[in-house]
Amino acid sequence: MVKHDRPVGSKPRWLKTRIPSHPNYFAVLKIVRENNLHTICQSARCPNIGHCWAEKTATFLIMGDICTRNCSFCAVAKGTPRPLNSQEPESVAKAARTMGLKYAVITSVTRDDLPDGGALHFAQTIRAIRKLTPQTKVEVLIPDFQGVIDSLKTVLEAQPDVLNHNLEVPERIYPRINRPPYFFKRSLEILQSAKEAGLITKSGLMVGLGETEKDLVDTFEALSKVACDLLTIGQYLQPTKNNYPVIKYYSPREFDYLKKLALDFGFQAVESGPLVRSSYHAAKMADKIKTPKREIEGNAP
């Protein structure tokens, strides 16, 4: 077991958020409940839930709200998941239509109990949204499907507009979040496969778990080599006392510095800030893809 670095004290003022009060927040909550859906906004205790729901945006969490893995940073419940709901793809599509979404983000818990990791369920959800609201763009934030390439292909063939898969932290920090280091390479291979399939690719990082600037630079470089287009960088916040402790709170100025550092590696858009999460300003980030997609290092003619 990796020894923890020294935890820091109370949260700084820039991490304070307001209690949700906008009417749209309650409208989204009503839609989610009426369609018996889950959102990562709720399950992961996202600090932006009030802001995003006020703008009628939400990240749908499919395949239940119980994860089969036990990552030490995550607030999502762990245990034995319930069987898949075959009606869920259509329910998500109906909710997206009711909310009038121009851009929908779909993610899931990790379902290692399923033969394909839930890949077909992702594909069915993408297609259901496209059928009901053809104008809606779809971003998927996928798990690693245990590295099974056929499962990944199932999602890629459904042609989401953006394929998002988070590295979460630099490779050296993986043991601290209860992941073996080889998962890092597996995640890069997922992003590379999506890029080779012609998709816009995206990844996300948390900071504050004891990483160094060199760790982050090495990670930016690794993502650049697989031609990742978009990147989010946010502050890790310890969900409960049982999760890994926060080692450092980065200041807004430090996040600005990390954004400039990352952009030097060729990302087409980077969102970096204390409260930034994977789907933060997702539509605005995707809209910044204006130039031809970069080629994977080593594959250029």
Secondary structure by P-SEA (a helix, b strand, c coil): ccccccccccccccccccccccaaaaaaaaaaaaabbbbccccccccaaaaaaaacbbbbbcccccccccccccccccccccccccaaaaaaaaaaaaacccbbbbbbcccccccccaaaaaaaaaaaaaaacccbbbbbbcccccccaaaaaaaaaacccbbbbbcccccccccccccccaaaaaaaaaaaaaaaacccccccccccccccaaaaaaaaaaaaaacccbbbbbbbbbcccccccccccccaaaaaaaaaaaaaacccccccccccccccaaaaaaaaccccccccccccc
